[in-house]
Amino acid sequence: MNKSERNKVFIDRDKLYSLIEGKAPETSQVNTILNKALKLKGLNLEEVASLLRVEEPAVIRMIMDTAHTVKEEIYGKRLVLFAPLYTGNVCINNCTYCSFRRDNKLIRRKVLTMDEIAEETRALLREGHKRVLLICGESKRNNTDYMVEAIRTTYAARENGGRDYIRRINVELAPMETEDFARLKAERIGTYVCFQETYDPALYRNFHPADTEKGNYEYRLTVMDRAMEGGINDVGIGALLGLIDYRFEALAMMEHARHLETAFGCGPHTVSVPRIEPAIGAPNADNIPSKVSDNDFKKLVAIIRIALPYTGIILSTRENDAMRTELIHYGISQISAGSRTNPGSYTHEEEHTGSQFSLGDHRTLDQMIFSLANEGFIPSFCTGCYRKGRVGQDFMDLAKPGLIKQYCMPNALFTFTEYLEDFASPETRERGLAAIHNLLGEVENTTLRTKISNNLRSIKEGQRDIYF
């Protein structure tokens, strides 16, 4: 690890804008870049910039086809599922694109009590969820002490006689100090997520007024350094697409990943690609400054996949079901399901507490799993790597030579079988078992196939939480 590189401002605004200017690359140049991408070693900043300048539909299709090949090679048919659990919508910030903004008088505010968090968790458990993302607005009411207690409460919740419980909590929280991250690490969190929103230092202030905690661009930009210094192994970065030119944000995320790799020996565990969606009382949600078209969005996801092949890409329920179903073939590896973005809404939706943004995909978890199985995917609730210590640099050391697949695919099958046995509708169960049968038949290693089959049999006989 390179301590001298830590906590540096690594975004060169002029350089990144200069890279996205100019004409589109020739098809021969694109072919050279894509052939390099197929080696699964990623791309450099200049190569990413070249692909971002592509506008010709046929050439974009080439990029997407390459992303499909890369995703299949690394992730196979696995797709990780999770649910966000909003603990509060009270916020001291005034972000121009978010319903939680301080000056918004059009929503009802709420911060969940620990009993309410436990109730929300049990509701998710009854649906079949095993992974949650704890998320909230930024305020003194949901400080580090509150979040530590919320994490403990969520982990302690039980359903079905104690059989079902949350196996891994990720958190999306405001920037904090290194000692706060050490406290979160002690509570066994998985990934710490925080979006820069926009990486443009000159335009950041336009969307984040200076009189709020979030107005400090550099403090937010260096939050992952403090997180990793505090012991957090896995971090998740992202930008809110639509505030400025999406191509600048894409290059900035590449630079962020490079910075973390240089400073800590391990880049981000995930990258998120949310687009601005309608939000009550948020001016830039109705008047998007730099709207990203569907075609540009698809191109962006594909480029991130081939540029950062071993980094998970998360797509939230901001997008509609058609877009989500398409993009899981071209780069997305984690997806939220059955989501609600207002606190308390899994158990008391009639309370109508304020949502952070409008949902695009309203399917239930079971409906989504049916759709994924219908597409040939294996929905995964796996948390084996977290609990086996395959995190951070250790995870990447297994991922880059392709060794992580010997754990991920079996664990996905185990958790999917659990869901089918315990929660699925008859139609989903039938479709899911067929998908499992097909994938198991593709396992060439006889010893591994036998071991997987034996564990699947044990799950059907009642054993739970099996993982490699």
C-alpha positions as CSV (number, residue, x, y, z in Angstrom):
1,M,0.0,0.0,0.0
2,N,1.2,3.5,-0.9
3,K,0.6,5.8,2.1
4,S,1.9,8.8,0.2
5,E,-1.0,8.5,-2.3
6,R,-3.7,8.6,0.3
7,N,-6.2,11.4,0.8
8,K,-5.1,13.2,-2.4
9,V,-7.4,15.1,-4.7
10,F,-7.0,12.9,-7.8
11,I,-9.4,14.5,-10.2
12,D,-7.8,16.7,-12.9
13,R,-10.8,18.5,-14.3
14,D,-9.2,20.0,-17.4
15,K,-7.6,16.7,-18.3
16,L,-10.8,14.7,-18.1
17,Y,-12.8,17.2,-20.2
18,S,-10.0,17.3,-22.8
19,L,-10.2,13.5,-23.1
20,I,-13.9,13.5,-24.0
21,E,-13.5,16.1,-26.7
22,G,-12.6,15.4,-30.3
23,K,-13.9,12.9,-32.9
24,A,-15.0,9.4,-32.5
25,P,-12.4,6.7,-32.9
26,E,-12.1,4.7,-36.1
27,T,-13.7,1.2,-36.1
28,S,-10.2,-0.3,-36.3
29,Q,-9.2,1.6,-33.1
30,V,-12.3,0.4,-31.3
31,N,-11.5,-3.2,-32.4
32,T,-8.1,-2.9,-30.9
33,I,-9.4,-1.7,-27.6
34,L,-12.1,-4.3,-27.5
35,N,-9.6,-7.1,-28.2
36,K,-7.6,-5.9,-25.3
37,A,-10.7,-5.9,-23.1
38,L,-11.3,-9.5,-23.9
39,K,-8.1,-10.3,-22.1
40,L,-10.0,-9.3,-18.8
41,K,-7.3,-6.9,-17.7
42,G,-9.3,-3.7,-18.0
43,L,-8.6,-0.5,-19.9
44,N,-6.7,2.6,-19.3
45,L,-8.2,6.1,-19.1
46,E,-7.5,7.1,-22.7
47,E,-9.1,3.9,-24.0
48,V,-12.2,4.5,-21.9
49,A,-12.4,8.0,-23.3
50,S,-12.2,6.7,-26.9
51,L,-15.1,4.4,-26.3
52,L,-17.1,7.1,-24.7
53,R,-16.8,9.2,-27.8
54,V,-18.4,6.5,-29.9
55,E,-21.8,7.5,-31.3
56,E,-22.4,5.0,-34.2
57,P,-25.1,2.4,-33.2
58,A,-23.3,-0.5,-34.9
59,V,-20.0,0.3,-33.0
60,I,-21.9,0.7,-29.7
61,R,-23.3,-2.7,-30.4
62,M,-19.7,-4.0,-30.7
63,I,-18.9,-2.5,-27.3
64,M,-22.0,-4.1,-25.7
65,D,-21.3,-7.5,-27.2
66,T,-17.8,-7.4,-25.7
67,A,-19.2,-6.4,-22.3
68,H,-21.6,-9.4,-22.6
69,T,-18.6,-11.7,-23.2
70,V,-16.6,-10.2,-20.3
71,K,-19.6,-10.5,-17.9
72,E,-20.3,-14.1,-18.9
73,E,-16.6,-15.0,-18.4
74,I,-16.3,-13.5,-15.0
75,Y,-19.8,-13.7,-13.5
76,G,-21.5,-16.4,-15.5
77,K,-25.2,-16.5,-14.7
78,R,-25.0,-15.1,-11.1
79,L,-26.8,-12.0,-10.2
80,V,-26.7,-10.7,-6.6
81,L,-29.9,-9.5,-5.0
82,F,-30.4,-7.1,-2.1
83,A,-32.9,-4.7,-0.6
84,P,-32.4,-1.1,0.7
85,L,-33.6,-0.4,4.2
86,Y,-34.1,3.3,4.8
87,T,-33.9,4.2,8.4
88,G,-34.7,7.9,8.0
89,N,-35.4,10.7,5.6
90,V,-34.4,13.6,7.9
91,C,-31.5,15.4,6.3
92,I,-29.4,18.5,7.0
93,N,-28.3,18.8,3.4
94,N,-30.1,20.7,0.6
95,C,-29.1,18.7,-2.5
96,T,-31.1,20.0,-5.5
97,Y,-32.0,16.5,-6.9
98,C,-33.2,14.7,-3.7
99,S,-36.6,14.7,-1.9
100,F,-34.9,14.4,1.4
101,R,-33.4,17.9,1.0
102,R,-33.7,20.1,4.1
103,D,-35.9,22.8,2.5
104,N,-38.4,20.3,1.1
105,K,-41.7,20.8,2.9
106,L,-43.7,18.4,0.7
107,I,-42.8,15.1,2.5
108,R,-43.4,13.7,5.9
109,R,-40.2,13.1,7.9
110,K,-39.4,10.1,9.9
111,V,-36.4,8.4,11.7
112,L,-37.1,4.8,12.6
113,T,-36.8,3.6,16.1
114,M,-34.9,0.3,16.8
115,D,-38.2,-1.5,17.1
116,E,-39.3,-0.2,13.8
117,I,-35.9,-1.2,12.2
118,A,-36.4,-4.7,13.5
119,E,-40.0,-4.8,12.1
120,E,-38.8,-3.6,8.7
121,T,-36.0,-6.3,8.8
122,R,-38.4,-9.0,9.6
123,A,-40.7,-7.9,6.7
124,L,-37.7,-8.3,4.4
125,L,-36.9,-11.7,5.8
126,R,-40.4,-12.9,5.2
127,E,-39.9,-12.0,1.6
128,G,-36.7,-14.1,1.4
129,H,-34.1,-11.4,1.5
130,K,-30.7,-12.1,3.2
131,R,-28.7,-9.0,2.2
132,V,-29.7,-5.4,3.0
133,L,-28.3,-1.9,2.4
134,L,-28.9,0.4,5.4
135,I,-29.3,3.9,4.1
136,C,-30.6,7.2,5.5
137,G,-30.5,11.0,5.2
138,E,-27.7,12.8,7.0
139,S,-28.6,14.3,10.4
140,K,-27.6,14.4,14.0
141,R,-30.5,12.0,14.7
142,N,-28.9,9.2,12.7
143,N,-25.2,9.6,13.7
144,T,-22.7,6.9,14.1
145,D,-24.1,5.8,17.5
146,Y,-27.5,5.4,15.9
147,M,-26.2,3.5,12.9
148,V,-24.1,1.1,15.1
149,E,-27.3,0.3,17.0
150,A,-29.3,0.0,13.8
151,I,-26.7,-2.5,12.4
152,R,-26.9,-4.6,15.6
153,T,-30.7,-4.5,15.5
154,T,-30.8,-5.6,11.9
155,Y,-28.4,-8.5,12.4
156,A,-30.4,-9.6,15.5
157,A,-33.8,-9.8,13.8
158,R,-35.1,-13.3,13.3
159,E,-38.0,-14.9,11.4
160,N,-39.4,-18.4,11.0
161,G,-38.3,-19.7,14.4
162,G,-34.9,-18.1,14.1
163,R,-34.1,-19.9,10.8
164,D,-34.0,-16.7,8.7
165,Y,-31.8,-13.7,9.5
166,I,-29.8,-11.1,7.6
167,R,-26.4,-12.5,6.7
168,R,-24.7,-9.3,5.5
169,I,-25.4,-5.6,5.9
170,N,-23.9,-3.1,3.6
171,V,-24.2,0.6,4.4
172,E,-24.7,3.8,2.4
173,L,-23.8,6.6,4.8
174,A,-22.5,10.2,4.7
175,P,-18.7,10.7,4.9
176,M,-17.2,10.3,8.4
177,E,-13.9,10.1,10.1
178,T,-11.5,7.1,10.2
179,E,-12.4,6.2,13.8
180,D,-16.1,6.1,12.9
181,F,-15.3,3.6,10.1
182,A,-13.4,1.5,12.6
183,R,-16.6,1.3,14.6
184,L,-18.6,0.2,11.6
185,K,-15.9,-2.4,10.8
186,A,-16.3,-3.8,14.3
187,E,-20.0,-4.3,13.6
188,R,-19.2,-6.6,10.7
189,I,-20.5,-4.5,7.8
190,G,-19.8,-5.6,4.3
191,T,-19.3,-2.8,1.8
192,Y,-19.3,0.9,2.6
193,V,-21.0,2.9,-0.2
194,C,-20.9,6.6,-0.8
195,F,-21.6,8.5,-4.1
196,Q,-19.6,11.5,-5.1
197,E,-22.8,12.6,-7.0
198,T,-20.7,14.6,-9.4
199,Y,-16.9,14.6,-9.6
200,D,-16.7,18.0,-11.3
201,P,-15.2,20.2,-8.6
202,A,-16.4,23.4,-10.3
203,L,-20.0,22.3,-10.7
204,Y,-20.3,20.3,-7.4
205,R,-21.3,23.5,-5.5
206,N,-24.2,24.1,-7.9
207,F,-26.0,21.0,-6.6
208,H,-24.7,21.0,-3.0
209,P,-25.0,24.4,-1.2
210,A,-21.9,25.4,0.7
211,D,-23.8,25.8,4.0
212,T,-24.3,22.1,4.4
213,E,-22.0,19.2,5.4
214,K,-22.2,17.9,1.8
215,G,-20.9,21.1,0.4
216,N,-17.3,20.1,1.0
217,Y,-16.2,18.5,-2.2
218,E,-12.8,17.3,-1.1
219,Y,-14.0,15.8,2.1
220,R,-16.4,13.7,0.2
221,L,-13.9,12.8,-2.5
222,T,-11.5,11.4,0.0
223,V,-14.0,9.5,2.1
224,M,-13.0,6.1,0.7
225,D,-9.4,6.7,1.8
226,R,-10.6,7.2,5.4
227,A,-12.9,4.2,5.2
228,M,-10.1,1.9,4.1
229,E,-7.8,3.4,6.7
230,G,-10.5,2.6,9.2
231,G,-10.4,-1.1,8.2
232,I,-13.2,-1.2,5.7
233,N,-12.1,-3.8,3.1
234,D,-14.7,-3.2,0.4
235,V,-16.0,0.2,-0.8
236,G,-18.6,1.2,-3.4
237,I,-18.3,4.4,-5.5
238,G,-20.7,6.0,-7.9
239,A,-22.0,9.2,-9.5
240,L,-25.5,10.5,-10.0
241,L,-25.9,10.5,-13.7
242,G,-27.7,13.6,-15.2
243,L,-26.0,16.4,-13.2
244,I,-23.2,16.9,-15.7
245,D,-21.8,15.2,-18.8
246,Y,-21.9,11.5,-18.1
247,R,-18.7,11.0,-19.9
248,F,-16.8,13.1,-17.4
249,E,-18.3,11.1,-14.6
250,A,-17.3,7.9,-16.2
251,L,-13.7,9.0,-16.5
252,A,-13.7,10.3,-13.0
253,M,-14.9,7.0,-11.6
254,M,-12.0,5.3,-13.5
255,E,-9.6,7.8,-11.8
256,H,-11.2,7.0,-8.5
257,A,-10.7,3.3,-9.0
258,R,-7.1,3.9,-10.1
259,H,-6.4,6.0,-7.0
260,L,-7.7,3.4,-4.6
261,E,-5.7,0.7,-6.4
262,T,-2.6,2.8,-6.1
263,A,-3.1,3.9,-2.5
264,F,-4.5,0.7,-1.0
265,G,-3.8,-2.1,-3.5
266,C,-7.5,-2.7,-4.1
267,G,-10.0,-0.7,-6.2
268,P,-13.7,-0.4,-5.5
269,H,-15.8,-3.5,-4.8
270,T,-18.7,-1.9,-6.6
271,V,-19.6,1.0,-8.9
272,S,-23.2,2.3,-8.9
273,V,-24.8,4.0,-11.9
274,P,-28.0,5.8,-10.8
275,R,-29.8,8.2,-13.1
276,I,-31.8,11.1,-11.8
277,E,-35.4,10.2,-11.4
278,P,-38.5,12.3,-10.4
279,A,-38.4,13.3,-6.8
280,I,-40.9,15.4,-4.9
281,G,-39.7,18.9,-4.0
282,A,-36.3,18.5,-5.8
283,P,-35.8,21.1,-8.6
284,N,-33.1,19.2,-10.6
285,A,-35.2,16.0,-10.5
286,D,-37.8,17.7,-12.7
287,N,-35.3,19.8,-14.7
288,I,-32.4,17.4,-15.3
289,P,-29.3,19.5,-16.2
290,S,-27.6,16.9,-18.4
291,K,-30.0,14.1,-19.1
292,V,-28.5,10.7,-20.1
293,S,-30.3,9.0,-22.9
294,D,-31.2,5.3,-22.7
295,N,-28.6,4.5,-25.5
296,D,-25.9,6.5,-23.8
297,F,-26.7,4.8,-20.5
298,K,-26.4,1.3,-22.0
299,K,-23.1,2.3,-23.6
300,L,-21.8,3.6,-20.3
301,V,-22.7,0.4,-18.4
302,A,-21.0,-1.7,-21.0
303,I,-17.8,0.4,-21.0
304,I,-17.6,0.3,-17.2
305,R,-17.9,-3.5,-17.4
306,I,-15.0,-4.0,-19.8
307,A,-12.9,-1.2,-18.1
308,L,-13.3,-2.6,-14.6
309,P,-14.0,-6.3,-15.3
310,Y,-13.8,-7.5,-11.7
311,T,-15.8,-4.7,-10.1
312,G,-19.5,-5.2,-9.3
313,I,-21.9,-2.9,-11.1
314,I,-25.1,-2.0,-9.2
315,L,-28.4,-1.0,-10.8
316,S,-31.2,0.2,-8.5
317,T,-34.9,0.3,-8.9
318,R,-34.7,3.8,-10.4
319,E,-34.6,2.0,-13.8
320,N,-37.7,0.3,-15.2
321,D,-37.9,-3.5,-15.5
322,A,-37.2,-3.5,-19.2
323,M,-33.9,-1.6,-18.8
324,R,-32.9,-3.7,-15.9
325,T,-33.6,-6.9,-17.7
326,E,-31.5,-5.8,-20.7
327,L,-28.5,-4.5,-18.7
328,I,-28.0,-7.6,-16.6
329,H,-26.7,-9.2,-19.9
330,Y,-24.2,-6.4,-20.5
331,G,-22.6,-5.6,-17.2
332,I,-24.9,-5.3,-14.2
333,S,-24.0,-7.9,-11.5
334,Q,-25.9,-6.6,-8.5
335,I,-29.5,-5.5,-8.4
336,S,-32.0,-4.4,-5.7
337,A,-35.4,-6.1,-5.7
338,G,-38.8,-5.3,-4.2
339,S,-37.4,-1.9,-3.0
340,R,-38.9,0.9,-1.1
341,T,-37.2,4.2,-0.6
342,N,-39.2,5.7,2.2
343,P,-38.6,4.7,5.9
344,G,-41.0,2.3,7.4
345,S,-42.7,1.4,4.1
346,Y,-42.0,-2.4,4.1
347,T,-44.4,-2.8,7.0
348,H,-46.5,0.5,7.0
349,E,-46.7,1.7,3.4
350,E,-49.9,3.5,4.2
351,E,-48.0,6.0,6.3
352,H,-46.7,7.7,3.2
353,T,-43.4,8.9,4.6
354,G,-41.4,10.7,1.9
355,S,-39.5,8.7,-0.7
356,Q,-36.1,9.7,-1.9
357,F,-37.0,9.3,-5.6
358,S,-39.6,7.6,-7.8
359,L,-39.2,3.9,-8.5
360,G,-39.1,2.6,-12.0
361,D,-39.4,-1.1,-11.2
362,H,-42.3,-2.1,-9.0
363,R,-41.9,-5.9,-9.2
364,T,-41.9,-7.9,-6.0
365,L,-38.9,-10.0,-5.1
366,D,-40.7,-13.2,-6.3
367,Q,-41.7,-11.6,-9.6
368,M,-38.2,-10.4,-10.2
369,I,-36.7,-13.8,-9.4
370,F,-39.2,-15.4,-11.9
371,S,-38.0,-13.0,-14.6
372,L,-34.3,-13.6,-13.9
373,A,-34.8,-17.4,-13.9
374,N,-36.7,-17.0,-17.1
375,E,-33.6,-15.2,-18.6
376,G,-31.4,-18.1,-17.5
377,F,-29.9,-16.2,-14.5
378,I,-29.2,-17.6,-11.0
379,P,-30.3,-15.0,-8.4
380,S,-27.9,-15.0,-5.5
381,F,-28.2,-14.0,-1.9
382,C,-24.7,-15.3,-1.2
383,T,-22.6,-13.7,1.6
384,G,-20.0,-16.5,1.8
385,C,-17.0,-14.3,0.8
386,Y,-17.7,-11.8,3.6
387,R,-17.9,-14.5,6.2
388,K,-14.9,-16.5,4.9
389,G,-12.7,-13.4,4.8
390,R,-12.5,-13.2,1.0
391,V,-12.7,-9.4,0.9
392,G,-10.8,-6.5,-0.3
393,Q,-7.4,-7.4,-1.9
394,D,-7.9,-11.0,-1.0
395,F,-11.1,-11.1,-3.0
396,M,-9.3,-9.5,-6.0
397,D,-6.4,-11.9,-5.8
398,L,-8.9,-14.7,-6.3
399,A,-11.1,-12.8,-8.8
400,K,-8.4,-11.7,-11.3
401,P,-7.1,-15.2,-12.1
402,G,-10.7,-16.5,-12.2
403,L,-10.5,-18.6,-9.1
404,I,-13.4,-16.9,-7.3
405,K,-15.9,-18.6,-9.6
406,Q,-15.4,-21.9,-7.8
407,Y,-17.0,-20.3,-4.7
408,C,-19.4,-17.8,-6.2
409,M,-21.3,-20.1,-8.5
410,P,-22.0,-22.9,-5.9
411,N,-22.9,-20.4,-3.3
412,A,-25.4,-18.7,-5.6
413,L,-27.0,-22.1,-6.3
414,F,-27.2,-22.8,-2.6
415,T,-28.9,-19.5,-1.6
416,F,-31.2,-19.7,-4.7
417,T,-32.3,-23.2,-3.7
418,E,-33.0,-21.9,-0.2
419,Y,-35.3,-19.2,-1.6
420,L,-37.1,-21.7,-3.9
421,E,-37.7,-24.1,-1.0
422,D,-38.8,-21.5,1.5
423,F,-40.4,-18.5,-0.3
424,A,-41.0,-19.0,-4.0
425,S,-44.4,-19.1,-5.6
426,P,-45.1,-22.5,-7.4
427,E,-44.4,-20.9,-10.8
428,T,-41.1,-19.3,-9.7
429,R,-40.0,-22.5,-8.0
430,E,-40.6,-24.5,-11.1
431,R,-38.7,-22.1,-13.3
432,G,-35.9,-21.7,-10.8
433,L,-35.3,-25.4,-10.4
434,A,-35.1,-25.7,-14.1
435,A,-32.4,-23.0,-14.2
436,I,-30.4,-24.7,-11.5
437,H,-30.6,-28.0,-13.3
438,N,-29.4,-26.4,-16.5
439,L,-26.4,-24.7,-14.8
440,L,-25.5,-27.7,-12.8
441,G,-25.3,-29.7,-16.0
442,E,-22.6,-27.3,-17.3
443,V,-20.2,-28.0,-14.4
444,E,-17.4,-30.0,-16.0
445,N,-15.5,-30.8,-12.8
446,T,-17.1,-34.0,-11.6
447,T,-15.9,-33.6,-8.0
448,L,-17.3,-30.1,-7.7
449,R,-20.6,-31.1,-9.4
450,T,-21.0,-34.0,-6.9
451,K,-20.3,-31.7,-3.9
452,I,-22.8,-29.1,-5.2
453,S,-25.4,-31.8,-5.7
454,N,-24.9,-33.2,-2.2
455,N,-25.3,-29.7,-0.7
456,L,-28.4,-29.0,-2.8
457,R,-29.9,-32.2,-1.4
458,S,-29.1,-31.2,2.1
459,I,-30.8,-27.9,1.6
460,K,-33.9,-29.6,0.3
461,E,-33.8,-31.8,3.4
462,G,-33.9,-28.7,5.6
463,Q,-30.3,-27.6,6.2
464,R,-29.6,-23.9,5.7
465,D,-26.8,-21.4,5.3
466,I,-24.4,-23.7,3.5
467,Y,-21.5,-21.9,1.8
468,F,-18.0,-22.6,0.5
